[in-house]
Amino acid sequence: MLQIRNNGMFGYNFCNQTVTIYHASHQPEFRCRRIVFQGAYFDSREVGNVDVAGRSKERRCFILLPCGGKWPNWLESEQTEPLQGQWFHLEPGDRILKGEGPEIITRQQWSSFIPVNVPGLAVIKEVSAKEWKGIVRHVEAEAEWYKRW
């Protein structure tokens, strides 16, 4: 389980939730990286839209992940320095689940690991790193759960 190292500069007291982040790679073979992140902020809301096809509703969520000053500095719980190969970046298409989620090992598991089948699972749409004085302090992400027509 990964935890955020307190960088001492900002107060992220509202970042007290656990989320699980999934990043799949399909080349040369399937691999799914699962990160359990403690110290996140996860907020969901329902938004509506009207277009020529009619009304639609979407369930969107906002995720804020504090960093230790680099992109992003997520550490193993017992470590004081970043581990080689433990740096993780968030990108569109990654999936995020509030709480501690299951391991995904096979391509078949990944194929069925979608918001329609897994309550609370969201797909990342946008990611933005927020800097202060040239140092990344937190990462913000917008995600979508599902659409209802």
C-alpha positions as a printed Julia matrix, in Angstrom:
149×3 Matrix{Float64}:
   0.0     0.0     0.0
   1.34    3.42   -0.91
   1.04    6.48    1.3
   1.75   10.12    0.66
   4.77   11.61    2.37
   3.84   14.88    4.07
   5.77   17.62    2.32
   5.1    20.13    5.11
   4.19   22.97    2.74
   0.45   22.57    2.3
  -2.43   21.32    4.38
  -4.21   18.45    2.67
  -6.27   17.49    5.73
  -9.31   16.79    3.55
  -7.29   14.18    1.64
  -8.15   11.3     3.96
  -9.57    8.67    1.61
  -8.1     5.54    0.06
  -8.34    4.9    -3.68
  -7.04    2.14   -5.92
  -5.55    3.14   -9.27
  -5.27    0.69  -12.18
  -3.06    1.12  -15.23
  -3.07   -1.58  -17.89
  -0.4    -2.22  -20.48
  -1.05   -4.59  -23.38
   2.39   -4.76  -24.99
   4.21   -7.02  -25.26
   1.83   -8.91  -22.96
  -0.97   -7.9   -20.62
   0.02   -6.35  -17.32
  -2.1    -4.37  -14.86
  -0.44   -2.2   -12.28
  -2.5    -1.66   -9.13
  -1.66    1.12   -6.68
  -3.51    1.56   -3.39
  -3.15    5.23   -2.5
  -3.92    6.54    1.0
  -4.42   10.25    1.47
  -6.55   11.06   -1.59
  -9.63   13.21   -2.03
 -12.43   11.55   -4.06
 -15.65   13.44   -4.78
 -18.51   12.35   -7.04
 -21.4    14.28   -8.53
 -24.12   13.92  -11.11
 -24.18   16.37  -14.02
 -26.81   16.8   -16.68
 -26.66   17.9   -20.28
 -29.16   18.63  -23.03
 -28.3    18.19  -26.68
 -30.09   17.32  -29.93
 -30.38   13.67  -28.82
 -32.16   14.66  -25.62
 -31.16   14.75  -21.99
 -28.26   12.84  -20.56
 -26.87   12.41  -17.1
 -23.34   11.53  -16.21
 -21.79   10.63  -12.91
 -18.42   12.32  -12.71
 -15.8    12.36  -10.06
 -12.91   14.56   -9.07
  -9.78   13.06   -7.56
  -6.97   14.98   -5.88
  -3.7    13.18   -5.08
  -1.08   15.13   -3.1
   2.55   14.7    -4.13
   5.84   15.14   -2.37
   7.21   17.64   -4.84
   8.01   15.54   -7.9
   5.71   13.81  -10.39
   4.16   12.19   -8.17
   6.13   11.09   -5.14
   4.23    8.07   -3.82
   6.16    5.93   -1.37
   5.87    2.46    0.06
   4.44    2.8     3.57
   7.69    1.91    5.36
  10.04    3.82    3.04
  11.44    7.31    3.46
  12.87    7.65   -0.05
  11.25    6.89   -3.42
  11.78    3.33   -4.57
  13.22    2.68   -8.0
  10.36    1.75  -10.33
   7.64    2.76   -7.85
   6.85    6.07   -9.52
   3.39    5.98  -11.0
   1.74    8.4   -13.35
  -1.96    8.84  -13.93
  -3.25    9.16  -17.47
  -6.57    9.12  -19.35
  -7.95    5.6   -19.61
  -6.65    4.52  -16.22
  -9.3     3.29  -13.82
  -9.81    4.34  -10.23
 -11.89    2.82   -7.47
 -12.72    4.37   -4.12
 -11.34    2.15   -1.35
  -9.05   -0.82   -1.75
  -9.87   -2.7    -4.94
  -9.1    -6.21   -6.19
  -6.02   -7.38   -8.06
  -6.45   -7.62  -11.84
  -4.21  -10.31  -13.31
  -5.67  -11.42  -16.64
  -6.85   -9.64  -19.77
 -10.3   -11.21  -19.22
 -10.54   -9.69  -15.74
  -9.56   -6.31  -17.19
 -12.17   -6.58  -19.94
 -14.97   -7.01  -17.41
 -13.51   -4.47  -14.97
 -15.61   -1.59  -16.28
 -17.91    0.94  -14.58
 -21.07   -0.85  -15.72
 -19.97   -4.05  -13.94
 -18.11   -2.6   -10.94
 -20.0    -0.11   -8.73
 -17.86    2.92   -7.94
 -15.26    2.28  -10.64
 -14.41    5.36  -12.71
 -12.39    5.88  -15.89
  -9.94    8.78  -15.88
 -10.71   11.39  -18.58
  -8.35   14.27  -17.7
  -5.24   14.65  -15.57
  -3.53   17.85  -14.49
  -0.47   18.39  -12.33
  -0.66   21.52  -10.16
   2.59   23.27   -9.36
   3.61   25.87   -6.85
   7.02   27.53   -7.15
   7.96   25.07   -9.89
   7.24   21.93   -7.87
   4.28   19.61   -8.44
   2.22   19.68   -5.23
  -0.78   17.61   -6.27
  -2.38   15.87   -9.22
  -6.02   16.46  -10.13
  -8.05   14.05  -12.24
 -11.56   14.1   -13.66
 -13.25   10.76  -14.22
 -16.57    9.41  -15.46
 -18.55    6.54  -13.98
 -21.37    5.88  -16.41
 -23.97    7.5   -18.62
 -27.68    7.08  -18.37
 -29.95    8.06  -21.26
